[in-house]
């Protein structure tokens, strides 16, 4: 019997993979910030003094500036 030896063939398969090049781009944003300016307004503290307001023969003596203003808005005259 004649034996035939089968010829082994090894075939090497080389795959080529293409890799996309990754590019990282650094983005720097510049923001302009307006300078904040705070201005302090100093108002003198008024000392409360008593005044008399009169209207139609009725008088009140007041020392609160807000109350004096309210009475003046209602037509009362300030006596000095």
Legacy VTK file of the C-alpha trace (Angstrom):
# vtk DataFile Version 3.0
C-alpha trace
ASCII
DATASET POLYDATA
POINTS 80 float
0.000 0.000 0.000
1.241 3.276 -0.950
0.733 5.968 1.462
0.359 9.448 0.345
1.283 12.015 2.850
-1.019 14.922 2.713
0.890 18.115 2.451
0.052 20.445 5.281
-0.293 23.975 4.275
-0.426 26.601 6.926
-1.706 29.824 5.657
-1.051 32.844 7.787
-3.751 35.437 7.619
-2.707 38.882 8.717
-5.481 41.336 9.258
-4.726 44.985 9.048
-6.888 47.177 11.169
-7.058 50.842 10.495
-7.376 52.921 13.652
-8.653 56.408 13.288
-6.353 58.871 14.950
-7.974 60.457 17.967
-7.414 64.150 18.248
-8.113 65.881 21.515
-8.462 69.603 21.178
-8.423 71.745 24.269
-10.891 74.611 24.148
-10.311 77.484 26.492
-13.077 80.021 26.852
-12.307 83.484 28.034
-15.094 85.352 29.736
-14.875 89.000 30.511
-16.301 89.892 33.889
-17.268 93.453 34.556
-15.715 94.823 37.684
-18.320 95.279 40.364
-18.165 98.584 42.127
-20.000 99.195 45.337
-20.433 102.758 46.409
-21.276 103.438 50.003
-23.590 106.354 50.573
-23.382 107.788 54.044
-26.354 109.792 55.218
-26.224 111.627 58.474
-28.485 110.229 61.151
-30.924 112.921 62.052
-31.542 113.416 65.704
-35.221 113.281 66.461
-36.555 116.655 67.346
-40.116 117.373 68.285
-42.246 119.506 65.984
-45.843 120.556 66.246
-48.174 120.087 63.315
-51.493 121.927 63.175
-54.625 121.747 61.019
-58.025 123.255 61.719
-57.175 124.098 65.332
-55.950 120.579 66.112
-52.264 120.213 66.985
-49.971 117.244 67.432
-46.398 117.173 68.664
-44.397 114.586 66.742
-40.757 113.462 66.727
-40.785 110.623 64.162
-39.798 111.955 60.708
-42.093 109.458 58.981
-45.092 110.543 61.054
-44.274 114.210 60.444
-44.180 113.529 56.692
-47.491 111.639 56.871
-49.204 114.525 58.676
-47.763 117.041 56.195
-49.209 114.907 53.362
-52.610 115.179 55.065
-52.406 118.984 55.013
-51.009 119.703 58.479
-48.713 122.711 58.813
-45.430 122.368 60.693
-44.961 125.027 63.376
-41.345 125.880 63.993
LINES 1 81
80 0 1 2 3 4 5 6 7 8 9 10 11 12 13 14 15 16 17 18 19 20 21 22 23 24 25 26 27 28 29 30 31 32 33 34 35 36 37 38 39 40 41 42 43 44 45 46 47 48 49 50 51 52 53 54 55 56 57 58 59 60 61 62 63 64 65 66 67 68 69 70 71 72 73 74 75 76 77 78 79
